[in-house]
């Protein structure tokens, strides 16, 4: 079992780092064409890594804490060139916000607090749209905590964090759900 957890964690870290690479190489350059460098550095209007983290927590449940912490810390240090302290600080805030979101979301669903939200099984009891709802819920928790922590930097930061996270989560999770639907149709020959 520990070997399986290790391989899943390594896969999750690579998957999550992909979100930061896409953000840095695709989204940020597009945003720089639309608005000032200083505001792009502070927040994104389409923050793709938020959707990747929602998927990781949705599929792995509480097991996602460590891969998200590691990937966000590495993303901050390697991709955004943060200091080690700032990268680790961001990693704990980001992963902690998602863990808090998972616990509160699962509390509302009346399931074990650290359980995953979806599986890739094609059953009627598996509701993949819960992943999208979780992504939206995590947006608000993350925006509140980020605003409290980074709030002095700019006016209306809560709204700016929320917009970027919601758009990023919607795009990434919708793409995943669409791919899941295409896979299901190819396997069974019908639409679910």
Protein Blocks (a to p, Z undefined) as FASTA:
>chain_A
ZZmmmmmmmmmmmmmmmmmmmmmmmmmmmmmmmmcfklmmmpccbdfklmmmmmmmmmnm
mmlmmmmmmmmmmmmmmmnopafklmmmmmmmmmmmmmmmmmmmmmmnopafkbcfbdcb
dcfklcfklmmmmmmmmmmmmmmmmmmmmmmmpghklmmmmmmmmmmmmmmmmmmmmmmm
mmmmmmnopaZZ
